[in-house]
Amino acid sequence: MRCSKMSSFIVMDIVRDALRYEDTVHFEIGQPDLPPSPRVKKALHDAIDGDKFSYTESLGLLELREKIAQQYRADYGLDIDPARIFLTPGTSGAFLIAYSLTLKHSFKLGLSDPSYPCYKNFAHMLDIEPVFMPIDKEDDFELHVEDLRGKELDALHISSPSNPTGNIYKRENFRELIEYCDKEKIAFISDELYHGLTYEDDASCALEFSDNAYVINGFSKYYCVPGNRLGWIIVPQDKLKEAEILSQNLFISAPTLSQYGALEAFDDEYQKRVKEEFKRRRDYLFGELSKIFEIDATPQGAFYLWANISKYSDDSFVFARELLEKLHVAATPGIDFGRNGTSKYIRFAYTRNIEHLAKGVQRLREYLLT
């Protein structure tokens, strides 16, 4: 195993060090500050009162998997067999299942650069070779079929909306990638965790184009329960038994109380307000930070801004430390997300209220523009 190649998240050092200052403005971590629907809280209390402390089956509560399937019907017009839905401890558990189902020792996993750092770390953990393909503003931070040719990939893993740029893959390009992967027998893994948090155009689900895709989602972002550690993966029909065996061995079952709470997560009226609040924050922060930094990608989804710091620094780690130590403003260095020019970027998360964000904007403006 090549665990020695795994890297820690620099952002977690920033998070820890930011606690030293009582007045820190937090842009660093992708954790929504909004509570979940009150219905989720009540369901959790009811589960505790009902002594719901035993394991569920490895796939997860059937009632919850049926509700997830209903949501795919409502959102995408898809009929998903609940037997294909596996509940996992966060999306991290889903990544492990997807990689274990599709990749073996020394197989090649295609990833964009930049991308979410857990992907490559799990690849190293499982002795899988990550193959990085650069993306930037010239291609709207999207991979295209041309990027895949000649790479001899065994799987491709993308996210849309993405972390760290917040872009959404255009529907036609998304379809072409999936069709190419199907044709070339490349497993297509789609991280759709930020679906729902889209502000102009909706994101496409990979299952709209192929039943062979592996689709991952969860409750931590849009549904505002990151600490409940509950995600899911939808696997192809011919992988059900293998996925069940993996689930049993990796984690027995997802957290039981979290599953009972998630039964009430699909509160459309409440989630509409969540989306509207994050859009207000996006609009505010994009407008203000565009006056200070070059923003190469208008965030169409998720809750991140990918800010080009080139006119101030060419070292995102040093720059992020400087902002924290001098301004008590915490942001994530771009080098957490890859090596493709990431030393010239930092990521700002708009996961706090506008009043909080405004304090950070004011400090940045005074420090960098005066």
Short mmCIF file of the C-alpha atoms (twelve columns), coordinates in Angstrom:
data_MODEL
# 
_entry.id   MODEL 
# 
loop_
_atom_site.group_PDB 
_atom_site.id 
_atom_site.type_symbol 
_atom_site.label_atom_id 
_atom_site.label_alt_id 
_atom_site.label_comp_id 
_atom_site.label_asym_id 
_atom_site.label_seq_id 
_atom_site.Cartn_x 
_atom_site.Cartn_y 
_atom_site.Cartn_z 
_atom_site.pdbx_PDB_model_num 
ATOM 1   C CA . MET A 1   0.000   0.000  0.000   1 
ATOM 2   C CA . ARG A 2   1.259   3.484  -0.878  1 
ATOM 3   C CA . CYS A 3   -0.198  5.251  2.157   1 
ATOM 4   C CA . SER A 4   3.080   7.169  2.450   1 
ATOM 5   C CA . LYS A 5   1.952   9.188  -0.579  1 
ATOM 6   C CA . MET A 6   -1.196  10.361 1.174   1 
ATOM 7   C CA . SER A 7   -1.225  14.034 2.115   1 
ATOM 8   C CA . SER A 8   -2.927  15.689 5.049   1 
ATOM 9   C CA . PHE A 9   -5.345  18.550 4.524   1 
ATOM 10  C CA . ILE A 10  -3.537  21.825 5.087   1 
ATOM 11  C CA . VAL A 11  -6.937  23.359 5.721   1 
ATOM 12  C CA . MET A 12  -7.251  21.318 8.910   1 
ATOM 13  C CA . ASP A 13  -4.114  23.023 10.230  1 
ATOM 14  C CA . ILE A 14  -5.717  26.354 9.339   1 
ATOM 15  C CA . VAL A 15  -8.927  25.312 11.128  1 
ATOM 16  C CA . ARG A 16  -7.014  24.388 14.260  1 
ATOM 17  C CA . ASP A 17  -4.851  27.499 14.273  1 
ATOM 18  C CA . ALA A 18  -7.850  29.744 13.596  1 
ATOM 19  C CA . LEU A 19  -9.226  28.736 16.990  1 
ATOM 20  C CA . ARG A 20  -6.421  30.717 18.632  1 
ATOM 21  C CA . TYR A 21  -8.177  33.954 17.730  1 
ATOM 22  C CA . GLU A 22  -11.589 34.831 19.113  1 
ATOM 23  C CA . ASP A 23  -12.332 37.153 16.203  1 
ATOM 24  C CA . THR A 24  -11.396 34.801 13.336  1 
ATOM 25  C CA . VAL A 25  -13.479 35.180 10.191  1 
ATOM 26  C CA . HIS A 26  -14.046 31.693 8.814   1 
ATOM 27  C CA . PHE A 27  -13.857 31.066 5.087   1 
ATOM 28  C CA . GLU A 28  -11.847 27.875 5.386   1 
ATOM 29  C CA . ILE A 29  -14.088 24.852 5.837   1 
ATOM 30  C CA . GLY A 30  -16.970 23.533 3.770   1 
ATOM 31  C CA . GLN A 31  -19.355 23.042 6.644   1 
ATOM 32  C CA . PRO A 32  -22.758 24.747 6.441   1 
ATOM 33  C CA . ASP A 33  -23.664 26.795 9.501   1 
ATOM 34  C CA . LEU A 34  -27.401 26.426 8.866   1 
ATOM 35  C CA . PRO A 35  -29.285 23.839 10.922  1 
ATOM 36  C CA . PRO A 36  -31.133 21.015 9.215   1 
ATOM 37  C CA . SER A 37  -34.884 21.046 8.850   1 
ATOM 38  C CA . PRO A 38  -36.676 21.004 12.232  1 
ATOM 39  C CA . ARG A 39  -38.232 17.765 11.034  1 
ATOM 40  C CA . VAL A 40  -34.775 16.161 11.070  1 
ATOM 41  C CA . LYS A 41  -34.204 17.230 14.663  1 
ATOM 42  C CA . LYS A 42  -37.573 15.808 15.727  1 
ATOM 43  C CA . ALA A 43  -36.879 12.536 13.918  1 
ATOM 44  C CA . LEU A 44  -33.546 12.221 15.734  1 
ATOM 45  C CA . HIS A 45  -35.204 12.799 19.115  1 
ATOM 46  C CA . ASP A 46  -37.908 10.273 18.248  1 
ATOM 47  C CA . ALA A 47  -35.269 7.713  17.293  1 
ATOM 48  C CA . ILE A 48  -33.480 8.199  20.622  1 
ATOM 49  C CA . ASP A 49  -36.726 7.917  22.539  1 
ATOM 50  C CA . GLY A 50  -37.551 4.810  20.534  1 
ATOM 51  C CA . ASP A 51  -34.232 3.138  21.413  1 
ATOM 52  C CA . LYS A 52  -33.104 2.960  17.788  1 
ATOM 53  C CA . PHE A 53  -29.532 2.027  18.628  1 
ATOM 54  C CA . SER A 54  -28.994 -1.293 16.848  1 
ATOM 55  C CA . TYR A 55  -27.342 -1.863 13.495  1 
ATOM 56  C CA . THR A 56  -29.448 -1.523 10.373  1 
ATOM 57  C CA . GLU A 57  -28.902 -3.907 7.471   1 
ATOM 58  C CA . SER A 58  -25.721 -3.108 5.570   1 
ATOM 59  C CA . LEU A 59  -27.561 -1.407 2.727   1 
ATOM 60  C CA . GLY A 60  -29.286 0.893  5.217   1 
ATOM 61  C CA . LEU A 61  -32.909 1.454  6.182   1 
ATOM 62  C CA . LEU A 62  -35.171 0.406  3.336   1 
ATOM 63  C CA . GLU A 63  -37.566 3.259  4.107   1 
ATOM 64  C CA . LEU A 64  -34.781 5.808  3.672   1 
ATOM 65  C CA . ARG A 65  -33.491 4.204  0.494   1 
ATOM 66  C CA . GLU A 66  -37.028 4.343  -0.873  1 
ATOM 67  C CA . LYS A 67  -37.227 8.048  -0.028  1 
ATOM 68  C CA . ILE A 68  -33.933 8.683  -1.789  1 
ATOM 69  C CA . ALA A 69  -35.287 6.849  -4.842  1 
ATOM 70  C CA . GLN A 70  -38.409 9.030  -4.724  1 
ATOM 71  C CA . GLN A 71  -36.196 12.115 -4.718  1 
ATOM 72  C CA . TYR A 72  -34.383 10.941 -7.865  1 
ATOM 73  C CA . ARG A 73  -37.758 10.497 -9.525  1 
ATOM 74  C CA . ALA A 74  -38.792 14.016 -8.530  1 
ATOM 75  C CA . ASP A 75  -35.482 15.717 -9.374  1 
ATOM 76  C CA . TYR A 76  -34.357 13.860 -12.507 1 
ATOM 77  C CA . GLY A 77  -37.287 11.701 -13.655 1 
ATOM 78  C CA . LEU A 78  -35.265 8.567  -12.869 1 
ATOM 79  C CA . ASP A 79  -36.644 5.288  -11.542 1 
ATOM 80  C CA . ILE A 80  -33.937 3.898  -9.262  1 
ATOM 81  C CA . ASP A 81  -34.360 0.521  -7.612  1 
ATOM 82  C CA . PRO A 82  -33.794 1.116  -3.850  1 
ATOM 83  C CA . ALA A 83  -31.749 -2.098 -3.855  1 
ATOM 84  C CA . ARG A 84  -29.068 -0.157 -5.792  1 
ATOM 85  C CA . ILE A 85  -28.801 2.494  -3.068  1 
ATOM 86  C CA . PHE A 86  -26.289 1.880  -0.271  1 
ATOM 87  C CA . LEU A 87  -26.133 4.166  2.753   1 
ATOM 88  C CA . THR A 88  -22.600 4.919  3.904   1 
ATOM 89  C CA . PRO A 89  -20.743 6.737  6.718   1 
ATOM 90  C CA . GLY A 90  -20.472 10.034 4.850   1 
ATOM 91  C CA . THR A 91  -19.473 10.156 1.208   1 
ATOM 92  C CA . SER A 92  -16.028 8.913  2.257   1 
ATOM 93  C CA . GLY A 93  -17.526 5.469  2.760   1 
ATOM 94  C CA . ALA A 94  -19.108 5.753  -0.661  1 
ATOM 95  C CA . PHE A 95  -15.754 6.598  -2.265  1 
ATOM 96  C CA . LEU A 96  -14.230 3.469  -0.771  1 
ATOM 97  C CA . ILE A 97  -17.045 1.316  -2.128  1 
ATOM 98  C CA . ALA A 98  -16.819 2.893  -5.591  1 
ATOM 99  C CA . TYR A 99  -13.049 2.452  -5.805  1 
ATOM 100 C CA . SER A 100 -13.150 -1.090 -4.430  1 
ATOM 101 C CA . LEU A 101 -15.817 -2.091 -6.964  1 
ATOM 102 C CA . THR A 102 -14.067 -0.619 -9.973  1 
ATOM 103 C CA . LEU A 103 -10.316 -0.622 -9.361  1 
ATOM 104 C CA . LYS A 104 -7.640  -3.137 -8.437  1 
ATOM 105 C CA . HIS A 105 -3.963  -2.890 -7.516  1 
ATOM 106 C CA . SER A 106 -2.161  -0.401 -9.795  1 
ATOM 107 C CA . PHE A 107 -5.301  0.396  -11.811 1 
ATOM 108 C CA . LYS A 108 -5.533  3.987  -13.032 1 
ATOM 109 C CA . LEU A 109 -8.046  6.486  -11.669 1 
ATOM 110 C CA . GLY A 110 -8.568  9.679  -13.670 1 
ATOM 111 C CA . LEU A 111 -8.903  12.879 -11.639 1 
ATOM 112 C CA . SER A 112 -8.965  16.549 -12.520 1 
ATOM 113 C CA . ASP A 113 -6.352  18.874 -11.097 1 
ATOM 114 C CA . PRO A 114 -7.568  20.712 -9.037  1 
ATOM 115 C CA . SER A 115 -9.998  18.349 -7.294  1 
ATOM 116 C CA . TYR A 116 -11.090 17.259 -3.826  1 
ATOM 117 C CA . PRO A 117 -7.982  15.844 -2.073  1 
ATOM 118 C CA . CYS A 118 -9.705  12.807 -0.551  1 
ATOM 119 C CA . TYR A 119 -9.928  11.218 -3.992  1 
ATOM 120 C CA . LYS A 120 -6.202  10.848 -4.465  1 
ATOM 121 C CA . ASN A 121 -5.657  9.939  -0.816  1 
ATOM 122 C CA . PHE A 122 -8.111  7.061  -1.045  1 
ATOM 123 C CA . ALA A 123 -6.431  5.999  -4.283  1 
ATOM 124 C CA . HIS A 124 -3.051  5.815  -2.549  1 
ATOM 125 C CA . MET A 125 -4.622  3.999  0.388   1 
ATOM 126 C CA . LEU A 126 -5.935  1.297  -1.964  1 
ATOM 127 C CA . ASP A 127 -2.731  1.159  -4.062  1 
ATOM 128 C CA . ILE A 128 -4.485  2.718  -7.038  1 
ATOM 129 C CA . GLU A 129 -2.632  5.103  -9.357  1 
ATOM 130 C CA . PRO A 130 -4.214  8.572  -9.615  1 
ATOM 131 C CA . VAL A 131 -3.810  10.131 -13.060 1 
ATOM 132 C CA . PHE A 132 -4.185  13.899 -12.885 1 
ATOM 133 C CA . MET A 133 -5.491  15.932 -15.797 1 
ATOM 134 C CA . PRO A 134 -5.185  19.711 -15.577 1 
ATOM 135 C CA . ILE A 135 -8.256  21.954 -15.825 1 
ATOM 136 C CA . ASP A 136 -8.364  25.739 -15.725 1 
ATOM 137 C CA . LYS A 137 -10.432 28.765 -16.713 1 
ATOM 138 C CA . GLU A 138 -9.788  28.224 -20.446 1 
ATOM 139 C CA . ASP A 139 -11.871 25.015 -20.343 1 
ATOM 140 C CA . ASP A 140 -14.308 26.281 -17.693 1 
ATOM 141 C CA . PHE A 141 -12.658 23.934 -15.181 1 
ATOM 142 C CA . GLU A 142 -14.148 20.897 -16.945 1 
ATOM 143 C CA . LEU A 143 -12.526 17.740 -18.245 1 
ATOM 144 C CA . HIS A 144 -13.360 16.787 -21.834 1 
ATOM 145 C CA . VAL A 145 -13.131 13.557 -23.794 1 
ATOM 146 C CA . GLU A 146 -9.884  14.781 -25.393 1 
ATOM 147 C CA . ASP A 147 -8.280  14.841 -21.942 1 
ATOM 148 C CA . LEU A 148 -9.014  11.137 -21.475 1 
ATOM 149 C CA . ARG A 149 -7.649  9.817  -24.745 1 
ATOM 150 C CA . GLY A 150 -4.419  7.850  -24.422 1 
ATOM 151 C CA . LYS A 151 -4.516  7.757  -20.622 1 
ATOM 152 C CA . GLU A 152 -5.540  4.058  -20.366 1 
ATOM 153 C CA . LEU A 153 -7.830  4.840  -17.453 1 
ATOM 154 C CA . ASP A 154 -9.799  2.223  -15.554 1 
ATOM 155 C CA . ALA A 155 -12.084 4.735  -13.842 1 
ATOM 156 C CA . LEU A 156 -12.835 8.444  -13.965 1 
ATOM 157 C CA . HIS A 157 -14.017 10.387 -10.908 1 
ATOM 158 C CA . ILE A 158 -15.446 13.880 -11.281 1 
ATOM 159 C CA . SER A 159 -17.574 16.196 -9.165  1 
ATOM 160 C CA . SER A 160 -20.270 18.562 -10.378 1 
ATOM 161 C CA . PRO A 161 -20.857 21.024 -8.788  1 
ATOM 162 C CA . SER A 162 -17.213 20.866 -7.921  1 
ATOM 163 C CA . ASN A 163 -15.001 21.508 -4.970  1 
ATOM 164 C CA . PRO A 164 -13.007 23.828 -5.068  1 
ATOM 165 C CA . THR A 165 -14.241 25.887 -8.036  1 
ATOM 166 C CA . GLY A 166 -18.025 25.611 -7.708  1 
ATOM 167 C CA . ASN A 167 -18.483 25.042 -11.455 1 
ATOM 168 C CA . ILE A 168 -21.112 22.759 -12.965 1 
ATOM 169 C CA . TYR A 169 -20.294 20.498 -15.897 1 
ATOM 170 C CA . LYS A 170 -22.253 21.516 -18.974 1 
ATOM 171 C CA . ARG A 171 -24.846 18.896 -19.800 1 
ATOM 172 C CA . GLU A 172 -23.569 18.040 -23.278 1 
ATOM 173 C CA . ASN A 173 -19.958 17.681 -22.136 1 
ATOM 174 C CA . PHE A 174 -21.097 15.596 -19.162 1 
ATOM 175 C CA . ARG A 175 -23.021 13.278 -21.485 1 
ATOM 176 C CA . GLU A 176 -20.050 12.948 -23.856 1 
ATOM 177 C CA . LEU A 177 -17.720 12.018 -20.996 1 
ATOM 178 C CA . ILE A 178 -20.093 9.335  -19.749 1 
ATOM 179 C CA . GLU A 179 -20.706 7.899  -23.217 1 
ATOM 180 C CA . TYR A 180 -16.967 7.783  -23.904 1 
ATOM 181 C CA . CYS A 181 -16.346 5.997  -20.599 1 
ATOM 182 C CA . ASP A 182 -19.091 3.475  -21.355 1 
ATOM 183 C CA . LYS A 183 -17.624 2.815  -24.794 1 
ATOM 184 C CA . GLU A 184 -14.074 2.425  -23.470 1 
ATOM 185 C CA . LYS A 185 -15.094 0.358  -20.401 1 
ATOM 186 C CA . ILE A 186 -13.963 3.091  -18.025 1 
ATOM 187 C CA . ALA A 187 -15.968 3.163  -14.805 1 
ATOM 188 C CA . PHE A 188 -17.608 6.570  -14.326 1 
ATOM 189 C CA . ILE A 189 -17.828 7.790  -10.720 1 
ATOM 190 C CA . SER A 190 -19.885 10.943 -10.181 1 
ATOM 191 C CA . ASP A 191 -19.653 12.893 -6.924  1 
ATOM 192 C CA . GLU A 192 -22.956 14.777 -6.753  1 
ATOM 193 C CA . LEU A 193 -22.771 15.874 -3.125  1 
ATOM 194 C CA . TYR A 194 -23.567 19.512 -3.926  1 
ATOM 195 C CA . HIS A 195 -26.662 18.796 -5.994  1 
ATOM 196 C CA . GLY A 196 -29.443 21.039 -4.740  1 
ATOM 197 C CA . LEU A 197 -26.972 23.850 -4.077  1 
ATOM 198 C CA . THR A 198 -27.155 25.184 -7.640  1 
ATOM 199 C CA . TYR A 199 -28.037 28.787 -8.297  1 
ATOM 200 C CA . GLU A 200 -28.905 29.277 -11.961 1 
ATOM 201 C CA . ASP A 201 -28.807 25.973 -13.836 1 
ATOM 202 C CA . ASP A 202 -29.367 22.553 -12.298 1 
ATOM 203 C CA . ALA A 203 -26.623 19.936 -12.375 1 
ATOM 204 C CA . SER A 204 -27.153 16.765 -14.388 1 
ATOM 205 C CA . CYS A 205 -27.159 13.362 -12.715 1 
ATOM 206 C CA . ALA A 206 -24.869 10.798 -14.317 1 
ATOM 207 C CA . LEU A 207 -27.661 8.217  -14.209 1 
ATOM 208 C CA . GLU A 208 -29.585 10.290 -16.743 1 
ATOM 209 C CA . PHE A 209 -27.047 9.062  -19.317 1 
ATOM 210 C CA . SER A 210 -25.953 5.621  -18.138 1 
ATOM 211 C CA . ASP A 211 -27.078 2.982  -15.651 1 
ATOM 212 C CA . ASN A 212 -23.417 1.945  -15.427 1 
ATOM 213 C CA . ALA A 213 -22.424 5.099  -13.546 1 
ATOM 214 C CA . TYR A 214 -21.618 5.129  -9.840  1 
ATOM 215 C CA . VAL A 215 -23.380 8.088  -8.248  1 
ATOM 216 C CA . ILE A 216 -22.419 9.439  -4.819  1 
ATOM 217 C CA . ASN A 217 -24.329 11.922 -2.699  1 
ATOM 218 C CA . GLY A 218 -25.060 12.608 0.951   1 
ATOM 219 C CA . PHE A 219 -26.699 14.723 3.621   1 
ATOM 220 C CA . SER A 220 -23.797 16.869 4.845   1 
ATOM 221 C CA . LYS A 221 -23.995 19.887 2.511   1 
ATOM 222 C CA . TYR A 222 -27.441 20.654 1.053   1 
ATOM 223 C CA . TYR A 223 -29.225 18.978 3.971   1 
ATOM 224 C CA . CYS A 224 -26.956 20.637 6.555   1 
ATOM 225 C CA . VAL A 225 -26.039 17.648 8.735   1 
ATOM 226 C CA . PRO A 226 -22.269 17.176 8.210   1 
ATOM 227 C CA . GLY A 227 -21.713 15.722 11.673  1 
ATOM 228 C CA . ASN A 228 -24.264 12.955 11.161  1 
ATOM 229 C CA . ARG A 229 -21.847 11.318 8.696   1 
ATOM 230 C CA . LEU A 230 -24.358 9.904  6.249   1 
ATOM 231 C CA . GLY A 231 -23.964 9.506  2.509   1 
ATOM 232 C CA . TRP A 232 -25.064 7.122  -0.183  1 
ATOM 233 C CA . ILE A 233 -23.870 5.472  -3.366  1 
ATOM 234 C CA . ILE A 234 -25.974 4.127  -6.228  1 
ATOM 235 C CA . VAL A 235 -24.258 1.179  -7.919  1 
ATOM 236 C CA . PRO A 236 -25.019 -0.706 -11.157 1 
ATOM 237 C CA . GLN A 237 -27.447 -3.600 -10.880 1 
ATOM 238 C CA . ASP A 238 -24.752 -6.229 -11.446 1 
ATOM 239 C CA . LYS A 239 -22.691 -4.935 -8.494  1 
ATOM 240 C CA . LEU A 240 -25.293 -5.320 -5.746  1 
ATOM 241 C CA . LYS A 241 -23.927 -8.409 -3.997  1 
ATOM 242 C CA . GLU A 242 -20.323 -7.254 -4.199  1 
ATOM 243 C CA . ALA A 243 -21.279 -3.834 -2.818  1 
ATOM 244 C CA . GLU A 244 -23.184 -5.452 0.032   1 
ATOM 245 C CA . ILE A 245 -20.171 -7.572 0.991   1 
ATOM 246 C CA . LEU A 246 -17.953 -4.490 0.921   1 
ATOM 247 C CA . SER A 247 -20.401 -2.543 3.097   1 
ATOM 248 C CA . GLN A 248 -20.562 -5.352 5.643   1 
ATOM 249 C CA . ASN A 249 -16.798 -5.524 5.914   1 
ATOM 250 C CA . LEU A 250 -15.951 -1.818 5.725   1 
ATOM 251 C CA . PHE A 251 -18.476 -0.440 8.209   1 
ATOM 252 C CA . ILE A 252 -21.251 -3.019 8.955   1 
ATOM 253 C CA . SER A 253 -23.839 -0.256 8.469   1 
ATOM 254 C CA . ALA A 254 -24.123 3.508  8.356   1 
ATOM 255 C CA . PRO A 255 -24.940 5.299  11.665  1 
ATOM 256 C CA . THR A 256 -28.411 4.229  12.726  1 
ATOM 257 C CA . LEU A 257 -29.574 7.457  14.388  1 
ATOM 258 C CA . SER A 258 -28.401 9.449  11.383  1 
ATOM 259 C CA . GLN A 259 -30.512 7.278  9.094   1 
ATOM 260 C CA . TYR A 260 -33.643 7.812  11.155  1 
ATOM 261 C CA . GLY A 261 -33.008 11.551 11.193  1 
ATOM 262 C CA . ALA A 262 -32.513 11.604 7.410   1 
ATOM 263 C CA . LEU A 263 -35.971 10.133 6.896   1 
ATOM 264 C CA . GLU A 264 -37.244 13.691 7.373   1 
ATOM 265 C CA . ALA A 265 -34.491 15.490 5.439   1 
ATOM 266 C CA . PHE A 266 -36.467 15.837 2.219   1 
ATOM 267 C CA . ASP A 267 -38.309 18.936 3.378   1 
ATOM 268 C CA . ASP A 268 -38.728 20.827 0.106   1 
ATOM 269 C CA . GLU A 269 -39.875 24.128 1.597   1 
ATOM 270 C CA . TYR A 270 -37.036 24.222 4.088   1 
ATOM 271 C CA . GLN A 271 -34.429 23.199 1.493   1 
ATOM 272 C CA . LYS A 272 -35.644 25.958 -0.800  1 
ATOM 273 C CA . ARG A 273 -34.782 28.472 1.926   1 
ATOM 274 C CA . VAL A 274 -31.355 26.863 2.400   1 
ATOM 275 C CA . LYS A 275 -30.632 27.249 -1.302  1 
ATOM 276 C CA . GLU A 276 -31.835 30.864 -1.328  1 
ATOM 277 C CA . GLU A 277 -29.616 31.730 1.638   1 
ATOM 278 C CA . PHE A 278 -26.505 30.268 0.035   1 
ATOM 279 C CA . LYS A 279 -27.307 32.082 -3.207  1 
ATOM 280 C CA . ARG A 280 -27.487 35.385 -1.288  1 
ATOM 281 C CA . ARG A 281 -24.116 34.630 0.237   1 
ATOM 282 C CA . ARG A 282 -22.669 33.639 -3.137  1 
ATOM 283 C CA . ASP A 283 -23.887 36.847 -4.748  1 
ATOM 284 C CA . TYR A 284 -22.544 38.990 -1.929  1 
ATOM 285 C CA . LEU A 285 -19.126 37.362 -1.638  1 
ATOM 286 C CA . PHE A 286 -18.561 37.046 -5.382  1 
ATOM 287 C CA . GLY A 287 -19.392 40.709 -5.830  1 
ATOM 288 C CA . GLU A 288 -17.048 41.828 -3.059  1 
ATOM 289 C CA . LEU A 289 -14.103 39.490 -3.627  1 
ATOM 290 C CA . SER A 290 -14.143 40.245 -7.364  1 
ATOM 291 C CA . LYS A 291 -12.990 43.741 -6.396  1 
ATOM 292 C CA . ILE A 292 -9.974  42.288 -4.573  1 
ATOM 293 C CA . PHE A 293 -9.052  39.106 -6.472  1 
ATOM 294 C CA . GLU A 294 -9.519  37.708 -9.945  1 
ATOM 295 C CA . ILE A 295 -12.246 35.057 -9.726  1 
ATOM 296 C CA . ASP A 296 -11.699 32.705 -12.663 1 
ATOM 297 C CA . ALA A 297 -14.914 30.727 -12.232 1 
ATOM 298 C CA . THR A 298 -18.254 32.196 -11.216 1 
ATOM 299 C CA . PRO A 299 -19.509 29.586 -8.731  1 
ATOM 300 C CA . GLN A 300 -22.632 28.010 -10.179 1 
ATOM 301 C CA . GLY A 301 -23.075 25.609 -7.284  1 
ATOM 302 C CA . ALA A 302 -21.665 24.375 -3.960  1 
ATOM 303 C CA . PHE A 303 -20.449 27.150 -1.632  1 
ATOM 304 C CA . TYR A 304 -16.898 28.000 -2.702  1 
ATOM 305 C CA . LEU A 305 -15.030 30.765 -4.506  1 
ATOM 306 C CA . TRP A 306 -11.710 29.932 -6.214  1 
ATOM 307 C CA . ALA A 307 -9.747  33.173 -5.967  1 
ATOM 308 C CA . ASN A 308 -6.623  33.926 -7.996  1 
ATOM 309 C CA . ILE A 309 -4.082  35.602 -5.693  1 
ATOM 310 C CA . SER A 310 -1.376  36.138 -8.341  1 
ATOM 311 C CA . LYS A 311 -1.169  39.909 -7.896  1 
ATOM 312 C CA . TYR A 312 -0.376  39.441 -4.212  1 
ATOM 313 C CA . SER A 313 1.526   36.144 -3.970  1 
ATOM 314 C CA . ASP A 314 2.596   33.019 -5.827  1 
ATOM 315 C CA . ASP A 315 2.491   30.827 -2.711  1 
ATOM 316 C CA . SER A 316 -1.031  30.051 -1.526  1 
ATOM 317 C CA . PHE A 317 0.185   28.374 1.651   1 
ATOM 318 C CA . VAL A 318 2.278   31.348 2.755   1 
ATOM 319 C CA . PHE A 319 -0.476  33.754 1.728   1 
ATOM 320 C CA . ALA A 320 -3.154  31.856 3.664   1 
ATOM 321 C CA . ARG A 321 -0.921  31.807 6.754   1 
ATOM 322 C CA . GLU A 322 -0.342  35.533 6.366   1 
ATOM 323 C CA . LEU A 323 -4.067  36.253 6.190   1 
ATOM 324 C CA . LEU A 324 -4.694  34.172 9.274   1 
ATOM 325 C CA . GLU A 325 -1.874  35.537 11.398  1 
ATOM 326 C CA . LYS A 326 -2.210  39.204 10.423  1 
ATOM 327 C CA . LEU A 327 -5.929  39.569 9.717   1 
ATOM 328 C CA . HIS A 328 -7.436  36.605 11.543  1 
ATOM 329 C CA . VAL A 329 -9.047  35.623 8.244   1 
ATOM 330 C CA . ALA A 330 -9.014  31.865 7.599   1 
ATOM 331 C CA . ALA A 331 -9.101  30.521 4.032   1 
ATOM 332 C CA . THR A 332 -7.920  27.317 2.357   1 
ATOM 333 C CA . PRO A 333 -4.634  27.255 0.383   1 
ATOM 334 C CA . GLY A 334 -5.136  26.101 -3.186  1 
ATOM 335 C CA . ILE A 335 -2.362  23.528 -2.909  1 
ATOM 336 C CA . ASP A 336 -4.725  21.332 -0.902  1 
ATOM 337 C CA . PHE A 337 -6.478  20.578 -4.200  1 
ATOM 338 C CA . GLY A 338 -3.624  19.677 -6.512  1 
ATOM 339 C CA . ARG A 339 -0.535  21.021 -8.258  1 
ATOM 340 C CA . ASN A 340 -1.897  22.586 -11.441 1 
ATOM 341 C CA . GLY A 341 -1.276  26.248 -10.694 1 
ATOM 342 C CA . THR A 342 -2.891  25.843 -7.302  1 
ATOM 343 C CA . SER A 343 -0.142  27.802 -5.565  1 
ATOM 344 C CA . LYS A 344 -1.807  30.878 -7.094  1 
ATOM 345 C CA . TYR A 345 -5.262  30.242 -5.648  1 
ATOM 346 C CA . ILE A 346 -7.054  30.150 -2.333  1 
ATOM 347 C CA . ARG A 347 -10.557 28.872 -1.691  1 
ATOM 348 C CA . PHE A 348 -13.142 30.913 0.177   1 
ATOM 349 C CA . ALA A 349 -16.182 29.100 1.582   1 
ATOM 350 C CA . TYR A 350 -19.368 31.110 2.097   1 
ATOM 351 C CA . THR A 351 -20.671 28.876 4.866   1 
ATOM 352 C CA . ARG A 352 -21.271 31.679 7.394   1 
ATOM 353 C CA . ASN A 353 -23.834 34.479 7.382   1 
ATOM 354 C CA . ILE A 354 -23.275 37.642 5.369   1 
ATOM 355 C CA . GLU A 355 -22.521 39.722 8.461   1 
ATOM 356 C CA . HIS A 356 -19.667 37.361 9.285   1 
ATOM 357 C CA . LEU A 357 -18.417 37.320 5.683   1 
ATOM 358 C CA . ALA A 358 -18.507 41.114 5.548   1 
ATOM 359 C CA . LYS A 359 -16.036 41.385 8.433   1 
ATOM 360 C CA . GLY A 360 -13.535 39.309 6.474   1 
ATOM 361 C CA . VAL A 361 -14.112 41.292 3.286   1 
ATOM 362 C CA . GLN A 362 -13.448 44.543 5.132   1 
ATOM 363 C CA . ARG A 363 -10.183 43.232 6.584   1 
ATOM 364 C CA . LEU A 364 -9.038  41.943 3.201   1 
ATOM 365 C CA . ARG A 365 -9.902  45.226 1.507   1 
ATOM 366 C CA . GLU A 366 -8.044  47.313 4.054   1 
ATOM 367 C CA . TYR A 367 -4.985  45.047 4.016   1 
ATOM 368 C CA . LEU A 368 -4.663  44.376 0.292   1 
ATOM 369 C CA . LEU A 369 -6.039  47.510 -1.357  1 
ATOM 370 C CA . THR A 370 -4.724  50.306 0.862   1 
# 
